Amino acid sequence: MKKKSIKSKFSQKRKDPSPYPRGWNRKRVESVIDLYDNQSDDEAIAEAEAAYKSNSITMMPVPKSLVPKVQKLIAKRAG
């Protein structure tokens, strides 16, 4: 039986401690961050305007005290 070398024990990838939503990982999060970090002001405005015009979502004010409950409902519905 072969012993693992000390180097191989410590060179193993560590598990990412960040909790990600289902279907997300560090690579996907970093790509979204990169997208928005490199987005021009005009692109950001166009994206916001498109969101307000979308028929698939609704923008509405939610009291801060209710935000956690609304987030739970959305997460529950998303599966």
Contacts in CASP RR format, 6 or more apart in sequence:
PFRMAT RR
TARGET T0000
AUTHOR 0000-0000-0000
METHOD contacts of the structure
MODEL  1
MKKKSIKSKFSQKRKDPSPYPRGWNRKRVESVIDLYDNQSDDEAIAEAEA
AYKSNSITMMPVPKSLVPKVQKLIAKRAG
16 25 0 8 1.000
16 26 0 8 1.000
18 26 0 8 1.000
18 29 0 8 1.000
20 26 0 8 1.000
20 28 0 8 1.000
20 29 0 8 1.000
21 75 0 8 1.000
22 79 0 8 1.000
36 44 0 8 1.000
39 47 0 8 1.000
51 57 0 8 1.000
51 59 0 8 1.000
52 59 0 8 1.000
62 70 0 8 1.000
END
